[in-house]
Structures are given as C-alpha cells and as structure tokens.
C-alpha cells in the first residue's frame, strides 16, 4: 500500500503545487491588470481635466511648437507623466521630453487610432530610449476653432513591474509554506483513499448513465483485480455494441435526410411516427409539430389524408397520384406499404412521396412539342405535295399559273427549311450545347449594321428605323447570338407593324452598383400590339397571337422562344409591354461583363 500511497501523495502534491502556482499567476495578472486599469483611468481623467482647463491658443508653426512644448513640460512636472500635444493630422506640436520637429507623425500609432474609434485610446509599448515598458493614453480634444487634435499622456510601468516582483516574492514564500503543509496533509489523506471499491463504484455509476467509456483502472492480481478486469471486459462489449447501433442509426438517418423522396411513417395507433426533410418540404409540414399526433392533423391536404385513411383502413399496399397545392401546384406520387414482419403483428404503414411535377411537365411539353412540330410541318409539306401533284398531272398549261405554283412550292420549302433550322437551333440552345464565344462588342456600330440589314425589308412597308445608342458604349457578349436576339426582335417588330409605322431601338447603360452594370436593349414598334391574355405565353414554342398573320409573314413561331433562351444563356432578363393598336416594347437587359465561370 505504501508505494501506492506515495504515488497518490506525489500526485496530490503536484496538483496542489500546480493549483497554487496557477493561482499565483492569475493573481499576479489580475494585480497587474488592475493597476494598469486604474492608471489608465487616472490618466484619462487628467486628459479630460486638461482639455477643460488648459489655455489653448490659435497659433501655428514654430510659435505653436514653442508654446505647447513649454506648457507640456510644466504639466509633466505636475503629473509625473510625459505630455504630448498632437494635431488632427498626427503631427506633434508639443512634447515634454523631445523636440516636436524631430518626432514622427503619430497618426498611425495604436493609441491615436483607438482614440478615433472609441473616443479614448490605450497602448503599451517598449521604449528603446528608456529601456522599459510605457503606457500611453490618448484622447481627442477640440476647443472651438482654436485646437482640434489629441492630448496624450505616457508613464513608465517600472513601478508596476517592481510591485509584481514583490508580489512574486510573497507568492514564492507562501508557495513553499503551503507546499510543505500540503505534503504532510496529502500523505495522510492518501492513506484513506486506497480502497479500489470506490473506483469500481464510480465506474458502475457511469455505466448506469450509459457512459460505457468508463474503465476501472486498478492493476492488481487478487479478487478485486479480477473483478475490475471483468467489469472492463463487459464495458468493452457494451461499447462495441452501442457503436454498431449508433453507426446504423446514423446511416439510416443520413439515408432518410438525403432521400430524393418523402417518407411518412404512421404507427398502429394512426399517429405520425416519422417524417423526413423531403416530406416536410414537399407537403409543407413541420415534423416537430406533428410527431406523435394523428395524421388527420395535416388538414391542409384533404386529398392526401383521404388516401392515407384508405391505406390505413385496408392495411394493404397503395399506389396513387394526386395534385397538391402548397401553395404552388405539385403532382405527387404516393406509395404505401404496411409494416409487419412475416407472421408478425401490424406496426403501421410506411408512405413514400415523390414529387413528379417536373416529370409530368416535361412529358406534357414533349407531347405538345411533337404535336406542334407535326402540325407546323404538315402545312408546308401539304402545300408542296398538292401543288407538285397538280403540276405533275399536267392539268396546268398556263405558264403564268405554273410559275405561280412553283413560287408557292419554293416559298413553302423555304418556310419548311426555316422551321427545321429554328427547331434545330432551339434544340441545341436548350441542350446547352452552344457555348458562348465572348468578345467586346461596340454597340453603336453593331446596331447600325443590323438596321442596315433590315432597311430593305422596312422600306417595302415604308417603316422608319430609328436608333439611340451611346457612341462609346461597349459590352462583353457573344456577338453572333446577340445579333440573333436583336434580329428576331427587329424582324417581329417590322412584320407586325403596319405600313408607314416606326420601329425604334434604344440602348442604355445602367450602373446598379459598383460591381454590377447592365446594358438594356429596348425594341419599340407602333404595331398592332399584343392582348394582355397572350403576354404570359408569347415566349413559348410555336405560340402565335395572330396565327393567320404569322403564317402570311412566314414566321415559325420559334423566334421569341429562341430569344428567351439566348438571353438566359447570357444571364439576362427579357420582358415585354404592349397595348393593342398602340404598339409593343421588348426589353432585353444583359450584364455588361459576363461571369467568367
């Protein structure tokens, strides 16, 4: 027992020694900090007293340095501190110990910067001149139009260090005395702490609180040692089993949290037992508010609760699809299975929710696209086929009529070619297979070249083309795709403007912030306008406001859809304003500089 008692005594002595030493260090630091704090407060009050009683003079240059240096020396003798007057720019205009002309600018000193921010600044620095630490306290002072600057006081911390040395001497003496007393007390206390049963009791108590990391640390070969070894072996087994259970729970929770589908578990009492995050998001519910409560609490989803009720009543697998509103419309597929092991008791139902809104929307878009393409292709193909058959049958002898038929065949084949080209172009854009080839674009010449291209078409309808573009405006964009955007908008504006009308292009620069600038292109016409009910759909593929007019003009119904996708490709926005019989205005807003990513 004696070696154990000696070790325990040594440990206790070390602990007491470390504690006393730590306490001494803390006390010394508190002592020093409190002294410095009191010193700082006193110096600040002295500065405040000076600022209210000192006779500031409105003088500059050498006269100011002479006056303030003389006054600083007199104040220094009264306060036993170095006094420095500093103007607002950081230049020293008076000091009690040094020539102001030879001193550096103090604007960057820590105490001056702190004074600007907190109305008082403190700093402790080592003085190479005096070979000791110095405490600096500064405060901004303003006396009307006479003085605007700082008053700084500094004192040596030598007496604080001397006090610390005296304190350490006292602590050392007490340390030796207490250590001697602690050695005697520790040796006696160790004799009463040799029973290992206390350690075993403590470990057993930790086991009762599910802390299986506890171990009995007794190195003995008697019955007590065998007991401690058996307890440690049991703890190892329990800890291993608990880790396996926790790992499985973590894995299951991770699967539930990251599933691309919602899970709702309802127990055999029709209460909600589990809801994963995806189900919360899809159904707009909070698991914390529903766990342990009846599934009927989900009152906002009447159709859903009906399906759940049916599945829970029959206790059979269900597969349904319903439309929910939360508040947006969502199409949800629901699969439910009963939870009961083979031959075991019924434990409730497990329901899987899958948001199939996008899938159904894409299916509808695909069906509509196929139907629209088929319909659009059918018209020119039927025209070509019909007129070709008429010509091949030899039923037309008049050369003028033959040429008319051939012209119709040519026009319809051109329309068919444009339609196929637009479909292929739109397909490539939507599949993101067309990268942007960015380059600087001079917008004035760029718009001028497009108007020159469209001039011939506009002259046929006596439509005037106008442009307002700043001469020196540039932007970063894919020039070909930008041309495609504006050509489609210009072509539409000319096609849907009556003879003698006007089409106008306005380019503006907008500075939203220092980091964000945009360029807007506004194409305005005096055409027939677009009904309000059609405005939300004009950027859809094959959507036409006036189908008859569109076919006469040779439009494919894809131009605005292509424009919309190309604008999105440039990270821009596209909007439209229109009034019937007054005209339309299409606005494209693009970043002046494209994101490098």
Beta strands, then each sheet from edge to edge (+ up, - down):
strand 1: 82-87
strand 2: 92-95
strand 3: 121-127
strand 4: 132-143
strand 5: 147-156
strand 6: 262-267
strand 7: 272-275
strand 8: 318-325
strand 9: 329-338
strand 10: 348-355
strand 11: 438-442
strand 12: 464-468
strand 13: 474-478
strand 14: 502-511
strand 15: 517-525
strand 16: 573-579
strand 17: 583-591
sheet 1: 2+ 1- 5+ 4- 3+
sheet 2: 7+ 6- 10+ 9- 8+
sheet 3: 11+ 13-
sheet 4: 12+ 14+ 15- 17+ 16-
end
